[in-house]
Each structure stands twice: as C-alpha cells, then as structure tokens.
C-alpha cells in the first residue's frame, strides 16, 4: 500500500477508483481496512479544502429526497 497526498482532481479520481476496489474490505485491523480509512480521510481533507459545498438548505434537501423517492407533497399529508 503506497499512500500519496491528493494534489488534484486526477489524484482524487484515482483514489475513488481504488476505494471502489476495497469498498467492502473486512473491518478491523486488516491492511485493506486501514488503507480504506486513510484514503477516506484524505478525500475528506481534499474536498474540504477545494470544494465549498456550504450548508444544505433543509427544505431543498427534503424536496431532493422526495424527488429521489418519486414522492409528491400529497404523499406527506397522512
């Protein structure tokens, strides 16, 4: 396992590809689980530094989730 800093979006894509391969790594003190934890931490640090997502608007979040589920405001009445 060679861990490198994420310096740009290309590096980020490589890390995502690697995470896809080890996504279901056995939890605990396995090399893949350790690698997964470290890579997730690096991704979070990179995204926090380079992408300002800001706080989600609660109403928009509800509308988005309703759209995902195919729900309408009428479905919330019961």
C-alpha positions in Angstrom: 0.0 0.0 0.0 1.5 3.3 -1.1 -0.4 6.3 0.1 0.2 9.6 -1.6 -1.4 13.0 -1.0 -4.3 14.1 -3.2 -3.0 17.1 -5.0 -5.5 17.5 -7.8 -8.8 16.1 -9.2 -6.9 13.4 -11.2 -5.4 12.1 -8.0 -8.9 12.3 -6.4 -10.3 10.1 -9.3 -7.5 7.6 -8.8 -8.3 7.4 -5.1 -12.0 6.9 -5.8 -11.2 4.0 -8.2 -9.1 2.4 -5.5 -11.8 2.9 -2.9 -14.3 1.1 -5.2 -11.9 -1.9 -5.2 -11.6 -2.1 -1.5 -15.0 -0.8 -0.5 -16.1 -4.0 1.1 -12.8 -4.6 2.9 -13.2 -6.6 6.1 -13.3 -4.3 9.0 -10.8 -4.4 11.7 -7.0 -4.3 11.5 -6.6 -5.6 8.0 -4.3 -3.8 5.5 -7.3 -3.1 3.2 -9.4 -1.7 6.1 -6.5 0.5 7.1 -6.0 1.7 3.6 -9.7 2.4 3.2 -9.7 4.5 6.4 -6.7 6.5 5.3 -8.0 7.1 1.8 -11.4 8.3 3.1 -9.6 10.7 5.4 -7.5 12.1 2.5 -10.6 12.5 0.3 -12.4 14.4 3.1 -9.5 16.7 3.6 -9.1 17.4 -0.1 -12.8 18.1 -0.6 -13.0 20.3 2.4 -10.1 22.4 1.1 -11.1 22.6 -2.6 -14.9 22.4 -2.6 -17.2 24.6 -0.6 -20.5 22.8 -0.5 -21.8 25.0 2.2 -24.7 24.1 4.5 -27.6 22.3 2.9 -31.0 24.1 2.9 -33.3 21.8 4.8 -36.3 22.4 2.6 -34.3 21.8 -0.6 -32.9 18.6 1.0 -36.4 17.4 1.7 -37.5 18.2 -1.9 -34.5 16.5 -3.3 -35.1 13.3 -1.3 -38.8 13.4 -2.2 -37.8 13.6 -5.9 -35.5 10.7 -5.5 -38.3 8.6 -4.0 -40.9 9.8 -6.5 -43.0 11.4 -3.8 -45.3 14.4 -4.1 -46.4 16.9 -1.4 -49.7 15.0 -1.3 -47.8 11.9 -0.1 -46.8 13.8 3.1 -50.4 14.5 4.1 -51.0 11.2 6.0 
